Amino acid sequence: MSPSDIAAERECHMEDGQGSKLDPHIRMGETLEVEVVRAFLRSVQALDPDAAAGLLSENFVMSQSGLPSVRGRAAFRHVFGLAASLLSSFDLVGLEIAGNGEVVLTARREFVKVGPLEMVIWAFGRFEVQSGEIVRMHDYFDFGNLAFAGLRGLAGIVVPPLRPSRKKP
């Protein structure tokens, strides 16, 4: 869904008071910026690099704790396309989201599956949205949590009861 589609849905949503007929994820009273971030996260969850990149500005910058920044929509599409090709699935098993003007904050648990390896990773994101496009994203995560999730995932391959839960907290 493009930023203009989200804006059109928002208009429809506000006019009929019944919510969106096309996108059930749009919530009454949410800002356009929050709706754009939700749409982006749904595209990431669907492992759809084109849809996710379609919500980014041309000058988009993504930074993640301790990793090199990704600059530009095309670079993001390439990097996410590579990651998506490796993943068996990616689900958000918990999402808290709040917006204040152009800034949208997310706290989430991500269920990541690569072949038989399953992990639940905690992440916090800060998004800046301007004119219906994400211009900056900074993801914070803890390398200790990531290492523990990987070890638990490896143990879960051998001992299935140790696999992480998809249950929401």
N, C-alpha and C positions, 0 to 999 in steps of 0.2 A: 504494500500500500504506500503510495507516494505522499509527500507532505500535502499536496493539493487535495488528494483524496481524503486525507484525514480532516483537512479544513472543511471540505464539503460535507463530510459525515457529521462533523461537529455542528455545522449550520442546520442540517436535517435534524440532528439530535436536539438542538435547542428549540427548533420550530414546533416539532410535534410533541415534545415533552415525554415521549415514550421510549426514548433511547434509539440507538442506531438500528436500522433494519439490516444493514450490511455487515456491521462489525459489532458483535455483542460485547467486546472488551472495552468499548468506550463507556465511561461512567459519567453520569450526570454531575456537573460541577467541576470536572477535571479541566485543567488548562490544556491548551493546545500543546504546550511543551511536554507535559506529562504524557499526553496521548502519543506524541511522536516517539518518546522513549519507550513506552509500552509496545508500540508497533515495531520498533527496532529490536527489542528483546524477543518478541514473537518471531521475527525473521531469523534471529540468531538461533533461537530454539528449534526452528524448522530447518536449520543448517542451509539457509538460502542466502548465499553471498550477494546475489543481485538485488534482492528485496532489501537486505540490510544496507547495502551501499547506496541504494536509491533514497535513503533517508538522511544521507550525510551531505554536508556542503563539499564543494570541490576542494576547499582548503582545510578539510577535517584533519585533526590531530588526535591520535589515541596514544596515551601513555599508560603503562602498567608498572607497578612497583618493581624497580630493579631490572626492567627490560628496556630495550631500545624503543623509541617512539616510532609510530607508524604515521607518516604524513601523506595526506591526500586520499581522496575517495578511491582512486584506482589501486593505490598501494594497499588500502584496507581490504578491498575486494579480493586482491591477489592473496594476501596473508590469510584472510578468513576462508577463502576457497581452499587453500592448502590444509588448514586446520579441519575444515568440514569434511574433506575427503578422508581424513584419518579417523574421525569420530564415528562410532556406531550410533550414538544418540547423545543429545544434550537437552536436559530439561531443567526448568526452574522449579525447585521443590519448595521454595519459600521466597516471597518477594514483598518487601516493604518499599513503598515509593512515595516521595513527597517533592513538591515543586514550590519554588518561590521565584516568580518571574522567569528569567531565562535559565535558572539553575534548577536541575532536577537531581535528587539524590536517591540512590537505591541501596538497599541492603538485601542480599539474596544468598540462597544456598543453591548451588548448581550441581546437578547430577550429571556426571560426565562418564561416558562409556566408550572405551577403545578396545574392541574385540572383547575378550572375557574380563578385562579390567574395569571395575566400576568404582567411582570415587564421588564423594560429596565434598564440595569445596565451598568455603565461605568467601564472599567478595562484597566489597562496598564500591559503588560507582558514583562519580560526579560527572554529570552531563551538562553541557552548555548548549542551549537550543536558541537559534536566531532565525526568524522568518520561516519557521517550520522545518528547519534543517539542523541536524546535530553538527556543531562546529568543533566541539572538543569533548573528549571522554577521557577520564582518568579512572582507572580501576586500581583499587588497593586490595591486596590480599597478603596473607601471612605465609612465608615460605615454610615455617614450621607446620602450619595446618596443611599445606600442600604435601609436604613430606609424609605426615601422618596419614593423610587420605590415600596417598600412593601405597604406603606399607599396608594399610588396612585393606585396600583393594587387592593387593597381591595375596595377602592372607586369605581373603574371601574367595579367591580362585580355588584354593585348596580346601578351605573350610567354609562352605556356603553360608552358615549362620553368621559369619563375621562380615558379610557383605553389607555395605551401607544401606540405610533405609531411604526410600523415596518419600516417606511420610513427611508432611509439613510439620514444622515445629509447633 
